[in-house]
Amino acid sequence: MSSEQLTLDLTALDFDHPVVNLEAIRGVNPQRYEMEMLSGIVHIDPQKHLIVGFKDTRHDEFWVRGHMPGFPLLPGVLMCEAAAQLCAYYFTSQSVGAPGSLVGLGAIDDARFHRPVRPGKRLILVGTGVKVHRRLTKFHVLGTVDGEKAFEVVVSGVVLGRLEELRGA
């Protein structure tokens, strides 16, 4: 865990008024419907390559019925996907890569899951750039629920191409 993540006071951030709402996230990230894993972004610091976002889990999401019936848990792979989407938003919105670049998941490293994330809970994601480059970006992401560490992971993103060209392919 980076020192920035240890010193960032999440209680000082206004989660009721995100700096980037879901519609603005959709303007950058291509995921839709069941695969949208971010609800909002509350802090971006380009100097420190730091981004803080969140996912509000709901009781009607596709995974609730089948992932641990009777005790539904947000699957770890979806937590990693949320982390990747947060970092892809940073990469694209902060003009790290070429405009219109589509960033795909390149790697998941050092994933650790510490506590369950249940429907109705807010998963807060704090991403800190480890390597931020136009071809490859790597972030350490810490996820918390109710002030406790839920998971942490290092995600790497790679440029797959320009979104408009890939859609035409």
Residue pairs with C-beta under 8 A, 6 or more apart in sequence:
1 140
1 142
1 152
2 128
2 140
4 48
4 50
4 128
5 126
5 128
5 140
5 142
8 50
8 52
8 126
10 52
10 124
10 126
10 144
10 147
13 42
13 43
13 52
14 42
15 40
15 42
15 54
15 122
15 124
18 39
18 40
18 41
18 42
18 53
18 54
19 41
19 42
19 43
19 44
20 40
20 41
20 44
20 53
20 89
20 93
21 40
22 36
22 38
22 39
22 40
25 36
25 38
25 40
25 41
25 85
25 89
26 32
26 36
28 88
28 89
28 92
28 93
29 36
29 38
29 85
29 88
29 89
29 92
30 102
30 163
31 37
31 85
34 61
34 62
35 81
36 85
37 55
37 78
37 81
37 82
37 85
38 53
38 54
38 55
38 82
38 85
38 86
38 89
38 125
39 53
39 54
39 55
39 56
39 122
40 53
40 54
41 51
41 52
41 53
41 54
41 86
41 89
42 52
42 53
42 54
43 50
43 51
43 52
44 50
44 51
44 52
44 90
44 93
44 94
45 51
46 94
48 128
48 129
49 90
49 128
49 129
49 132
49 139
50 126
50 127
50 128
50 129
51 86
51 87
51 89
51 90
51 126
51 127
52 124
52 125
52 126
52 127
53 86
53 89
53 124
53 125
53 127
54 122
54 123
54 124
54 125
55 82
55 122
55 123
55 125
56 122
56 123
57 74
57 117
57 118
57 119
57 120
57 121
57 122
57 123
58 64
58 119
58 120
59 119
59 120
61 119
63 72
63 74
63 75
63 78
64 72
64 119
65 72
67 73
67 74
67 75
72 118
72 119
73 116
73 117
73 118
74 116
74 117
74 118
74 119
74 123
76 111
76 113
76 151
79 113
79 117
79 123
79 143
79 150
79 151
79 153
80 108
80 111
80 151
80 153
80 155
81 105
82 123
82 125
82 143
83 125
83 127
83 139
83 141
83 143
83 153
83 155
84 105
84 108
84 155
84 157
86 125
86 127
86 139
86 141
87 103
87 127
87 137
87 139
87 141
87 155
87 157
88 103
88 157
90 96
90 127
90 129
90 137
90 139
91 97
91 101
91 103
91 132
91 137
91 157
92 101
92 103
96 132
96 133
96 134
96 137
97 103
97 134
97 135
97 159
98 134
98 159
98 162
100 162
100 163
100 164
101 159
101 160
101 161
101 162
101 163
102 159
102 160
102 161
102 162
102 163
102 166
103 137
103 157
103 158
103 159
103 160
104 157
104 158
104 159
104 160
105 155
105 156
105 157
105 158
106 136
106 156
106 157
106 158
107 154
107 155
107 156
108 153
108 154
108 155
108 156
109 153
109 154
109 155
109 156
110 152
110 153
110 154
111 151
111 152
111 153
111 154
112 151
112 152
112 153
113 150
113 151
114 148
114 149
114 150
114 151
114 152
115 145
115 148
115 149
115 150
116 150
117 123
117 143
117 145
117 150
117 151
121 145
121 146
122 145
123 143
123 144
123 145
123 150
124 143
124 144
124 145
125 141
125 142
125 143
126 141
126 142
126 143
126 144
127 139
127 140
127 141
128 139
128 140
128 141
129 137
129 138
129 139
130 138
130 139
130 140
130 154
131 137
131 138
132 138
134 159
135 158
135 159
136 156
136 157
136 158
137 156
137 157
138 154
138 155
138 156
138 157
139 154
139 155
139 157
140 152
140 153
140 154
141 152
141 153
141 154
141 155
142 149
142 151
142 152
143 149
143 150
143 151
143 152
144 150
160 166
